[in-house]
Amino acid sequence: LLLIIVVFIALLILSIIYTFPAELDAVWSKGISKTSISFVVSRYGLLVYQALVVYSSTPGSLSDSE
């Protein structure tokens, strides 16, 4: 399951890299607005969440008790 999540994160990062130029033109050229903030939360929130899931499920992370 962890491998599937890591592959998902890699594909998400690849998607972000390929679409970033279009994102700059469409979203950020108009400045910060409610729409651009909503876009950031929806686009990058999932990436942050999945990274935290992977981090918490790896050996030696904060999920281990002393």
Disulfide bonds with the S-S distance in Angstrom:
none
